[in-house]
């Protein structure tokens, strides 16, 4: 825990580091002191653009602290909170963040417990957000009503063009909603992890497609297929990163 606190303290004054991964730390406390310090760091840091807190044992209280730190943050574009313990209450704080912060472009919330209420909260906030471009809510126990609301918000929000939903409860209404998005080309197949098809009775289903958010924008392989994939994502999102520079020279 002391190491994570030290990282948060250093980042309050650091002017060079743009990407940090503090995933899966060995924390022997349930008080979320490290998350409080991360939130304070985000309130003053003006350089960091990418933060990964995967398997951070993050709860709703910690999400509130992070959101408060990001309300006025001018630089962070990619926030990865996958594989934590965020529930519908935490989604309320994330919803407020999306309404107030028009800088964040990538939000990863996979493997949490948002459920329907959390998804609906996010969908309502996304109708008033004009910056987020990629959202992942895979494996969050979201049912049809929540997924339909997320699909509907894309009709209003024209900025969000990547959404990943596999691993939730894909009932008929949810399948129809995402089939409509794909059919109207509001959502392209390469920007989601599902594909629509019809069964024998013309029932609509969704199958999984091996697509997902590119996890690391700044530190990716410079050679091979994975590098090419990340390079295309960088070009699409107009990230100014060492990977983009290296790939274009």
Secondary structure in CASP SS format (residue, H / E / C, confidence):
PFRMAT SS
TARGET T0000
AUTHOR 0000-0000-0000
METHOD secondary structure of the structure
MODEL  1
X C 1.00
X H 1.00
X H 1.00
X H 1.00
X H 1.00
X H 1.00
X H 1.00
X H 1.00
X H 1.00
X H 1.00
X H 1.00
X C 1.00
X C 1.00
X C 1.00
X C 1.00
X C 1.00
X C 1.00
X C 1.00
X E 1.00
X E 1.00
X E 1.00
X C 1.00
X C 1.00
X C 1.00
X C 1.00
X C 1.00
X C 1.00
X C 1.00
X C 1.00
X C 1.00
X C 1.00
X C 1.00
X H 1.00
X H 1.00
X H 1.00
X H 1.00
X H 1.00
X H 1.00
X H 1.00
X H 1.00
X H 1.00
X H 1.00
X H 1.00
X H 1.00
X C 1.00
X C 1.00
X C 1.00
X C 1.00
X C 1.00
X E 1.00
X E 1.00
X E 1.00
X C 1.00
X C 1.00
X C 1.00
X C 1.00
X C 1.00
X C 1.00
X C 1.00
X H 1.00
X H 1.00
X H 1.00
X H 1.00
X H 1.00
X H 1.00
X H 1.00
X H 1.00
X H 1.00
X H 1.00
X H 1.00
X C 1.00
X C 1.00
X C 1.00
X C 1.00
X C 1.00
X C 1.00
X C 1.00
X E 1.00
X E 1.00
X E 1.00
X C 1.00
X C 1.00
X C 1.00
X C 1.00
X C 1.00
X C 1.00
X C 1.00
X H 1.00
X H 1.00
X H 1.00
X H 1.00
X H 1.00
X H 1.00
X H 1.00
X H 1.00
X H 1.00
X H 1.00
X H 1.00
X H 1.00
X H 1.00
X C 1.00
X C 1.00
X C 1.00
X C 1.00
X C 1.00
X E 1.00
X E 1.00
X E 1.00
X C 1.00
X C 1.00
X C 1.00
X C 1.00
X C 1.00
X C 1.00
X H 1.00
X H 1.00
X H 1.00
X H 1.00
X H 1.00
X H 1.00
X H 1.00
X H 1.00
X H 1.00
X H 1.00
X H 1.00
X H 1.00
X C 1.00
X C 1.00
X C 1.00
X C 1.00
X C 1.00
X C 1.00
X C 1.00
X E 1.00
X E 1.00
X E 1.00
X C 1.00
X C 1.00
X C 1.00
X C 1.00
X C 1.00
X C 1.00
X C 1.00
X H 1.00
X H 1.00
X H 1.00
X H 1.00
X H 1.00
X H 1.00
X H 1.00
X H 1.00
X H 1.00
X H 1.00
X H 1.00
X H 1.00
X H 1.00
X C 1.00
X C 1.00
X C 1.00
X C 1.00
X C 1.00
X E 1.00
X E 1.00
X E 1.00
X C 1.00
X C 1.00
X C 1.00
X C 1.00
X C 1.00
X C 1.00
X C 1.00
X H 1.00
X H 1.00
X H 1.00
X H 1.00
X H 1.00
X H 1.00
X H 1.00
X H 1.00
X H 1.00
X H 1.00
X H 1.00
X H 1.00
X C 1.00
X C 1.00
X C 1.00
X C 1.00
X C 1.00
X H 1.00
X H 1.00
X H 1.00
X E 1.00
X C 1.00
X E 1.00
X E 1.00
X E 1.00
X E 1.00
X E 1.00
X C 1.00
X C 1.00
X C 1.00
X C 1.00
X C 1.00
X E 1.00
X E 1.00
X E 1.00
X E 1.00
X E 1.00
X C 1.00
X C 1.00
X C 1.00
X C 1.00
X C 1.00
X C 1.00
X C 1.00
X C 1.00
X C 1.00
X C 1.00
X C 1.00
X C 1.00
X C 1.00
X C 1.00
X C 1.00
X C 1.00
X H 1.00
X H 1.00
X H 1.00
X H 1.00
X H 1.00
X H 1.00
X H 1.00
X H 1.00
X H 1.00
X H 1.00
X H 1.00
X H 1.00
X H 1.00
X C 1.00
X C 1.00
X C 1.00
X C 1.00
X H 1.00
X H 1.00
X H 1.00
X H 1.00
X H 1.00
X H 1.00
X H 1.00
X C 1.00
END
